[in-house]
């Protein structure tokens, strides 16, 4: 296959006019006017060509949630993701009982890194909970929030086949800083759902945290006298997630964050929940009732409960809000892949990497999905 004449997002973060050669499911050449002899030709003239998207924080879609712990739910979500140009993802749980967390890990285990032709590849698990602060729980179920427990975490990871790629923790809770130090060699650790002040957040990073979950949401604000987690992240090299659905973070703040933080550590996420792709109505999230009206999903106390947006729409939103396209593309491809250590095979259009490729119209709508070298 030759994808010809496209405006290609290259490893240096710049769009260039060039061709891409794909053979046996991987990228084998990039350059101007590659030989087309013997190849299927896809003409990408007047189109952007970017890597398949990587969603490291997604709970569900189309009525299904990873916390359901069923193969059917995981299949539904993975198919929905691929249909929107997400080719790799982390299945993300919430604060659950120990039994339900084990069930989700057990069910996910045989699906991790398995390639199905009709669904995005599950690259591992993201455990968003239960080691949080009650005060900043948001839509996390308070009944299941506990102090960090390294033995529980190791058991969950072992159950998943050592597939946990990211775990979120509130660093201010007693014992959680020590947990961060012990968990950091196993997977990426993120600061989340936390009342931590700047000093505590900085200590969390010093102890091994390399990530911040949905910046500004579920934490104290970026105050001029007490900058909290956002300030500690600014003064470090950690990756920061941002929900760019237009609800969780104001468009002005989306632009500001991309100016304040290095473009190499910004990760746009969907944080999508089971109502994504469905109509307004009442849904369930880890035992809590969620009401969806338009772009907003809230629990009964008014707290936001994840998003109902795809990662593709979040990327488009970021650009509409004023983020340069190059930076927005980095934030949905190579940055999230690097942040959780899954970038060896995916995340960029690099020779030798898997041919997960999106062809976009100039308005960023999906024209074609190429998945493992096959045009869908």
KOLPAFI-408060 format. One record per residue (C-alpha): residue number from 1; x, y, z. Coordinates in steps of 0.001 Angstrom, whole numbers, padded with zeros to 6 digits. Example, Ala and Ser with C-alpha at 12.3 -4.5 7.8 and 13.67 -1.06 7.14 Angstrom:
<rs>
 pos       u       v       w
   1  012300 -004500  007800
   2  013670 -001060  007140
</rs>
This chain:
<rs>
 pos       u       v       w
   1  000000  000000  000000
   2  001127  003534 -000789
   3 -000598  006490  000844
   4  000363  009185 -001613
   5  000432  012983 -001701
   6 -000727  013410  001907
   7  000181  016114  004377
   8  001904  013754  006796
   9  002523  014318  010520
  10  006194  013426  010931
  11  008324  012394  013904
  12  009665  015938  014307
  13  006152  017221  014977
  14  005799  018946  011611
  15  003441  018247  008713
  16  005195  017524  005404
  17  004007  016570  001950
  18  005106  012975  001369
  19  004142  009365  000693
  20  003970  006438  003123
  21  004670  002850  002129
  22  003020  000057  004106
  23  003868 -003627  003814
  24  002848 -006565  006016
  25  001057 -004252  008419
  26  003991 -001950  009191
  27  005359  001311  007830
  28  008289  000486  005550
  29  009150  003815  003902
  30  008396  007528  003974
  31  009446  009989  001336
  32  008523  012089 -001652
  33  007205  010288 -004722
  34  007787  006722 -003576
  35  007533  004040 -006248
  36  003910  002936 -006633
  37  004639 -000171 -008679
  38  002722 -003187 -007413
  39  001024 -001308 -004585
  40 -002547 -000443 -003698
  41 -002693  003354 -003928
  42 -004591  005616 -001556
  43 -004558  009200 -002789
  44 -004406  011509  000239
  45 -004110  014744 -001752
  46 -005500  017674  000304
  47 -005755  015455  003384
  48 -003888  015242  006670
  49 -002275  011886  007466
  50 -001691  011236  011166
  51 -001072  008259  013475
  52 -004000  006319  014894
  53 -005131  007931  018131
  54 -004160  006606  021577
  55 -006715  007000  024397
  56 -005130  006239  027764
  57 -008191  007279  029782
  58 -011524  005877  028614
  59 -014142  004139  030750
  60 -016795  003193  028241
  61 -019172  003892  025368
  62 -022374  002651  023763
  63 -023880  001506  027064
  64 -020810 -000481  028137
  65 -018195  000193  030803
  66 -014900 -001556  031529
  67 -015920 -001726  035167
  68 -018721 -004092  034107
  69 -015949 -006654  033860
  70 -017448 -008507  030896
  71 -015957 -009503  027554
  72 -019031 -008123  025817
  73 -018549 -004665  027346
  74 -014874 -004556  026407
  75 -015641 -005641  022850
  76 -018361 -002995  022433
  77 -016062 -000233  023653
  78 -013103 -001337  021545
  79 -015237 -001424  018395
  80 -016603  002038  019133
  81 -013091  003379  019683
  82 -011822  002057  016371
  83 -014794  003504  014500
  84 -013691  006939  015749
  85 -010021  006555  014811
  86 -008707  005392  018191
  87 -006486  002423  017359
  88 -004965  001798  020811
  89 -006317  002419  024309
  90 -006063  001596  027987
  91 -009241  000182  029521
  92 -009884  002389  032522
  93 -011608  001278  035709
  94 -012888  003352  038640
  95 -013050  003029  042408
  96 -014656 -000388  042773
  97 -014861 -003179  045312
  98 -011893 -005531  045387
  99 -013981 -008281  043768
 100 -015086 -006064  040871
 101 -011546 -004789  040295
 102 -010273 -008383  040176
 103 -013058 -009300  037753
 104 -012183 -006428  035397
 105 -008492 -007395  035500
 106 -009272 -011069  034860
 107 -011557 -010292  031937
 108 -009136 -007872  030322
 109 -006099 -010147  030628
 110 -006632 -012352  027545
 111 -007461 -009289  025414
 112 -004355 -007222  026131
 113 -002268 -006625  022993
 114 -004454 -009013  020996
 115 -005237 -007665  017545
 116 -008807 -008052  016299
 117 -009615 -006753  012844
 118 -012711 -004852  013976
 119 -011685 -003265  017274
 120 -008993 -001035  018729
 121 -006118 -002780  020505
 122 -006280 -002844  024302
 123 -002731 -001995  025331
 124 -003259 -002491  029048
 125 -005197 -001210  032043
 126 -005515  002150  033733
 127 -006713  001875  037330
 128 -008358  005195  038185
 129 -008928  004447  041841
 130 -009583  003499  044548
 131 -006639  005221  046305
 132 -008140  008710  046439
 133 -009266  011564  048665
 134 -012924  011445  049659
 135 -013112  015247  049389
 136 -012112  015278  045716
 137 -013762  012031  044666
 138 -015934  013662  041985
 139 -017946  010818  040428
 140 -015875  008129  042159
 141 -017976  006029  044542
 142 -017047  006972  048127
 143 -017982  003486  049354
 144 -014908  002037  047665
 145 -012262  004711  048271
 146 -009442  003394  050503
 147 -005840  004113  051447
 148 -003283  002880  048973
 149 -002390 -000778  049465
 150  000620 -002096  047560
 151 -000333 -005738  048123
 152 -003791 -005174  046599
 153 -002265 -003326  043660
 154  000275 -006084  043014
 155 -002506 -008671  043127
 156 -004604 -006692  040634
 157 -001606 -006286  038350
 158 -000717 -009970  038588
 159 -004338 -010879  037817
 160 -004198 -008719  034692
 161 -001035 -010462  033499
 162  001151 -007497  034546
 163 -000862 -005312  032177
 164 -001506 -002309  034431
 165  000143  000625  032677
 166 -001142  003470  034864
 167 -002558  003855  038372
 168 -003942  007074  039866
 169 -003307  008058  043509
 170 -003995  010974  045883
 171 -000546  011679  047385
 172 -001748  013441  050556
 173 -003513  010407  052028
 174 -001481  008720  054785
 175  000827  006082  053321
 176  000201  007027  049701
 177  003590  008655  049116
 178  005248  005380  050083
 179  002861  003569  047763
 180  003901  005825  044878
 181  007553  004954  045509
 182  006779  001217  045502
 183  004426  001270  042509
 184  006489  003554  040251
 185  008906  000791  039102
 186  005883 -001324  038059
 187  003828  001185  036059
 188  003269  004901  035567
 189  001712  006582  038610
 190 -000608  009573  038301
 191 -001717  012208  040816
 192 -005505  012389  040923
 193 -008709  013088  042894
 194 -006654  014857  045487
 195 -006589  017808  047890
 196 -002786  017915  047727
 197 -001058  021260  048080
 198  002006  022165  046022
 199  004531  020666  048457
 200  002698  017352  048751
 201  002212  017093  045000
 202  005897  017851  044452
 203  006756  015086  046935
 204  004521  012729  044980
 205  006502  013547  041855
 206  009786  013200  043750
 207  008641  009742  044870
 208  008024  008625  041297
 209  004724  009994  039956
 210  005100  010865  036265
 211  001549  011793  035350
 212 -001392  014019  036341
 213 -004948  012812  035755
 214 -007404  015209  034033
 215 -005674  018463  034995
 216 -007839  020860  037084
 217 -010604  018280  037553
 218 -010650  016453  040890
 219 -007993  018693  042483
 220 -007483  022149  043963
 221 -007136  024976  041474
 222 -004030  026708  040143
 223 -004079  029432  042778
 224 -001547  032263  042802
 225 -000574  031576  046444
 226 -001112  027805  046487
 227 -000605  026353  042991
 228 -001308  022772  044076
 229 -000950  019859  041681
 230 -001085  022061  038548
 231  001839  024106  039864
 232  003892  021076  040856
 233  003285  019636  037388
 234  004408  022919  035815
 235  007665  022801  037770
 236  008431  019235  036690
 237  008532  017078  033579
 238  005415  014974  034262
 239  002760  014279  031644
 240 -000583  016020  032135
 241 -003991  014854  030906
 242 -006640  017286  029709
 243 -010288  016584  028873
 244 -010933  018821  025865
 245 -014667  018206  025581
 246 -015547  021863  026123
 247 -017245  021037  029440
 248 -014536  019970  031894
 249 -012091  022768  031016
 250 -012911  026178  029497
 251 -011521  026727  025975
 252 -009353  029586  027236
 253 -007778  027280  029806
 254 -007190  024613  027159
 255 -005197  027162  025150
 256 -003402  028360  028280
 257 -002364  024860  029338
 258 -000785  024183  025956
 259  001205  027397  026384
 260  002186  026741  030018
 261  003197  023094  029704
 262  005601  021574  027216
 263  003875  020311  024069
 264  005808  017060  024548
 265  003945  016177  027749
 266  000375  017189  026974
 267 -002073  014272  026730
 268 -005614  014886  025553
 269 -007971  012204  026859
 270 -011635  011427  026337
 271 -012506  010199  029867
 272 -015545  008792  028050
 273 -018208  006912  030010
 274 -020917  004453  028987
 275 -023309  007107  027643
 276 -020824  008100  024927
 277 -022450  007563  021552
 278 -025947  007382  023033
 279 -028826  009803  023578
 280 -029479  012024  026583
 281 -030820  010089  029546
 282 -030005  008465  032872
 283 -027122  006007  033102
 284 -025001  004254  035732
 285 -021335  004721  036607
 286 -019736  002462  039248
 287 -022976  002350  041225
 288 -023805  006064  040829
 289 -026647  007542  038774
 290 -025502  009764  035917
 291 -027718  012190  033995
 292 -026610  013142  030479
 293 -027853  016347  028877
 294 -026065  017409  025713
 295 -022298  017359  026267
 296 -022570  017153  030057
 297 -022772  014053  032279
 298 -023338  014644  036005
 299 -024087  012637  039130
 300 -026891  013693  041481
 301 -024730  016169  043455
 302 -023818  018010  040241
 303 -020259  016674  039891
 304 -019143  015882  036366
 305 -019007  012151  035656
 306 -016550  011761  032827
 307 -017350  012847  029300
 308 -019585  011720  026467
 309 -017037  012700  023832
 310 -014739  010653  021638
 311 -011013  011383  021652
 312 -011329  012414  017996
 313 -013829  015106  018928
 314 -011610  016259  021786
 315 -008740  016700  019312
 316 -010991  018707  016985
 317 -012210  020789  019926
 318 -008659  021621  020985
 319 -007892  022897  017493
 320 -011157  024859  017420
 321 -010207  026369  020795
 322 -006963  027672  019276
 323 -004409  024908  019926
 324 -002115  024472  016894
 325 -002940  021270  015009
 326  000591  019907  015409
 327  000378  020190  019191
 328 -003108  018689  019326
 329 -002018  015696  017234
 330  000982  015059  019502
 331 -001362  015126  022478
 332 -003562  012322  021114
 333 -000833  010101  019651
 334  002824  009922  020644
 335  002600  011760  023992
 336 -000002  009495  025619
 337  001766  006445  024187
 338  005071  007559  025718
 339  003457  008512  029019
 340  002515  004892  029755
 341  005370  003162  027925
 342  003507  001755  024917
 343  005219  003814  022190
 344  007602  001171  020828
 345  005081 -000012  018236
 346  002512  002798  018031
 347  001982  006533  018354
 348  003918  007859  015375
 349  004372  007356  011655
 350  007814  005819  011965
 351  009449  003168  009800
 352  009027 -000186  011526
 353  005994  000817  013565
 354  002541 -000664  013137
 355  000583  000949  010299
 356 -002248  002493  012297
 357 -002970  005585  010229
 358 -005787  008114  009893
 359 -006540  010121  006768
 360 -008397  013303  007692
 361 -010195  015895  005614
 362 -009067  019470  006087
 363 -011903  019949  008606
 364 -010385  017017  010579
 365 -013261  014664  009843
 366 -012294  011023  009298
 367 -011887  010088  005656
 368 -010190  006722  006130
 369 -008865  004479  008912
 370 -005918  002223  008122
 371 -005571 -000359  010879
 372 -002561 -002638  010897
 373 -002067 -001874  007221
 374 -005650 -002673  006239
 375 -008011  000030  005008
 376 -011324 -000105  006904
</rs>
